[in-house]
Amino acid sequence: MLFLPKSVLVFRNENLTEVREEFIQQLSEHHAKTHDFKHEFFLRSMLKFGTQPIKIELEKLQEPEVIKVNLYAYDKNT
């Protein structure tokens, strides 16, 4: 995960494939409902690019917030 100004970039993690697919499905349903088009078409389009990172823009968040993030490393490669 990469935190950008007013957005978050979520990278693919092989351990979280099911969680990612569920998130993409919920995102697709919300976006389709908001823009009044078929959810199934949009979902298929999104799943084609399943290896790509997902960028989530936080439009409603006008003021920056400080959040605590814990990062752990086991060695120089992990």
C-alpha positions in Angstrom: 0.0 0.0 0.0 1.3 3.4 -0.9 -0.2 6.5 0.7 -0.4 9.5 -1.7 -2.0 13.0 -1.3 -5.8 12.4 -1.2 -5.4 8.8 -2.5 -4.1 5.3 -1.7 -2.5 2.9 -4.1 -3.1 -0.8 -3.2 -0.7 -3.3 -4.8 -1.4 -7.0 -5.4 -0.6 -9.4 -2.7 -0.8 -13.1 -3.5 -1.8 -13.9 0.1 -4.9 -11.7 -0.1 -6.4 -12.8 -3.5 -9.8 -13.5 -2.1 -10.0 -10.3 -0.2 -8.9 -8.3 -3.2 -11.5 -9.9 -5.4 -14.2 -9.2 -2.9 -13.1 -5.6 -2.6 -13.1 -5.3 -6.4 -16.6 -6.7 -6.6 -17.9 -4.2 -3.9 -16.1 -1.4 -5.7 -17.7 -2.4 -9.0 -21.2 -2.6 -7.5 -20.8 0.9 -5.9 -19.4 2.5 -9.0 -22.0 0.9 -11.3 -24.8 2.1 -9.0 -23.4 5.6 -8.8 -23.0 5.9 -12.6 -26.1 3.9 -13.5 -24.7 1.1 -15.6 -24.4 -2.7 -15.5 -22.2 -4.0 -12.6 -21.3 -7.3 -14.4 -19.7 -5.5 -17.4 -17.7 -3.2 -15.2 -16.6 -6.1 -13.0 -15.3 -8.1 -15.9 -13.4 -5.1 -17.1 -11.8 -4.6 -13.7 -10.9 -8.3 -13.3 -9.0 -8.3 -16.6 -6.5 -6.0 -15.0 -6.3 -8.0 -11.7 -2.5 -7.7 -11.5 -2.5 -3.9 -11.6 -2.5 -1.7 -8.5 -5.8 -0.1 -7.5 -5.8 3.6 -6.9 -8.5 4.9 -4.5 -9.0 8.7 -4.6 -10.3 10.2 -1.4 -12.3 13.1 -2.8 -14.3 13.8 0.3 -11.2 14.0 2.5 -10.3 17.7 2.3 -8.2 18.0 5.4 -5.1 15.7 5.7 -5.2 13.2 8.6 -2.3 11.7 10.4 -2.5 7.9 10.6 -0.2 5.4 12.3 1.3 2.7 10.0 3.4 -0.1 11.3 5.9 -1.7 8.9 7.7 -4.9 9.6 10.8 -6.4 7.8 12.2 -9.9 8.3 15.3 -9.3 6.3 16.5 -7.0 3.5 14.3 -8.8 0.9 11.1 -9.1 2.9 
